[in-house]
Amino acid sequence: MLREHTQIWAMLDALEGRPGTTAGIDPVLCRRLASQLLHHNLKEEKILYPRADDALPPTAASRLRAFLGSAELPEGWVCARARRVTRDAGC
């Protein structure tokens, strides 16, 4: 799962840094990202989310619910594993 997160972040970085053919967006990269997200999210929904519901302590579960409710990453947050691959820096 972490490897897939790294691939997704790398694709997001590629989309952000590459001008495309339609309003700055490369449709081929967008389709590739959509496919990656579809397959990855299906795995997370079947495997990770049910386990997180059972394994997270109440305090961590509360923080996770608040984070998901805000729909925003904390300021300055970066996927550390993707950073290492795409920007030489450690999800």
ChimeraX attribute file (.defattr): number of C-alpha atoms within 10 A of each C-alpha:
attribute: neighborCount
match mode: 1-to-1
recipient: residues
	/A:1	11
	/A:2	11
	/A:3	11
	/A:4	14
	/A:5	17
	/A:6	20
	/A:7	18
	/A:8	19
	/A:9	21
	/A:10	18
	/A:11	18
	/A:12	14
	/A:13	15
	/A:14	14
	/A:15	19
	/A:16	13
	/A:17	11
	/A:18	12
	/A:19	12
	/A:20	14
	/A:21	10
	/A:22	8
	/A:23	7
	/A:24	12
	/A:25	15
	/A:26	16
	/A:27	13
	/A:28	12
	/A:29	16
	/A:30	14
	/A:31	11
	/A:32	13
	/A:33	18
	/A:34	13
	/A:35	12
	/A:36	16
	/A:37	15
	/A:38	11
	/A:39	11
	/A:40	15
	/A:41	15
	/A:42	11
	/A:43	13
	/A:44	13
	/A:45	11
	/A:46	10
	/A:47	11
	/A:48	13
	/A:49	13
	/A:50	11
	/A:51	12
	/A:52	12
	/A:53	11
	/A:54	9
	/A:55	11
	/A:56	12
	/A:57	10
	/A:58	10
	/A:59	8
	/A:60	12
	/A:61	15
	/A:62	12
	/A:63	11
	/A:64	13
	/A:65	10
	/A:66	11
	/A:67	13
	/A:68	11
	/A:69	9
	/A:70	10
	/A:71	8
	/A:72	8
	/A:73	10
	/A:74	9
	/A:75	6
	/A:76	5
	/A:77	7
	/A:78	13
	/A:79	13
	/A:80	16
	/A:81	19
	/A:82	23
	/A:83	17
	/A:84	12
	/A:85	14
	/A:86	16
	/A:87	12
	/A:88	10
	/A:89	10
	/A:90	12
	/A:91	11
